[in-house]
């Protein structure tokens, strides 16, 4: 049951790792794959650290969204689909950060 509660965090971490891998930022790939391991610690600081990382990941997705929309607009290409996809990924990451609070409340 706990795996289902942590699953959104794992998916968000994998998405961030894929984003950094595409950019060639291997240290951030490793970090993105490792930070969910903090949830093995049942301390409040670990939960808060994971939340902070996920919220930072949300910000990264929003910056990426803005960059891609700007690039596509400048090139005269369609940007709406990219904006919807990256917006959904940013929202999923933010919701993952908020839902992780419920992990240690019950």
N, C-alpha and C positions, 0 to 999 in steps of 0.2 A: 504494500500500500504506500509506503514512503517513497518508493520509486516513482509512482505516479505524481506525487507532490513535487518531486525534484525534476521531473521530465521537462517542464518548460525551461528551467535553468539550463539543463543539458543541451536542449535544442538551441537555445539562444547562444550558448557558448560555442557550439558547432558552427552556427551561422557566422559568428564573429571570427572564428578561426579560418573559415573559408574565405571571408573577406580579406583578412590579413595575408593569407596564403596567396591569393590572387595578386596582392600588392607586393609580394616578395618579402614580407616582414616576418621572418621565421621566429624571432624571439617573442613577438606578440601572438603568433600561432600557438606556441608552446604555452604561453601564459593563459591564453583563452581556453585551451584544453585542460589546464591544471586548476584554474580557480574554482570550479565546482567542487573540487575535493575538499575545500574548506568546510563544506556542509557536513563532513564527517565529524567535525567538532560541534558538539551541542552547546556552544557558547554564543552568547548574544553578539559578541564582537565579530564572530565568523559570519553570522547571518548578515550583519550590517555591512561587512566588507563585501560580501557577494552582492548585496543590494546596490552598494555604491558602484561596483564594477559594472553591473548591468545597466545602471542609470547612465554611466559614462558610455557604455556601448550604445545606448539609445541616442545619446548626443552624436556619437560617431556616425550612426545611421542617418541622422537628420542632416549632418554636414555633407555626407556622401550624396544624399538625395538632392540637396541644393546644388552641389557641384555637377551632378549628372544632368539635372534640369537646365542649368546654365549652359553646359556644353552642347546639349541637344538643341536648345533654342538658338544658340549661335550658329550651329550647323544647319538650321532649318529642318531638323528632324522631329519626329513625333516624340514627345516626352511624357505623355500622360500615363502610359502603362508603367514606365519605370518609376514614376512618382507614386503610383498606387502600390506597386510591389514593395518599394523601399519604405513607404509610409506604413504598410502593414507589418513589415519586419521590425521597424522601430516601435510600433505599438505593441507587438508581441513581446519584444524585449522589455519594454517598460512594465507591461502587465506581469511578466515573469518576476521582475524586481518587487512588485507589490504583493504578489501571491506568496512569495517566500516567507513573509511574516507569519502566515498560517501554519508553517511547518512546525514551529515550536510552541504554538499556543495551545495545541490540543493535548 
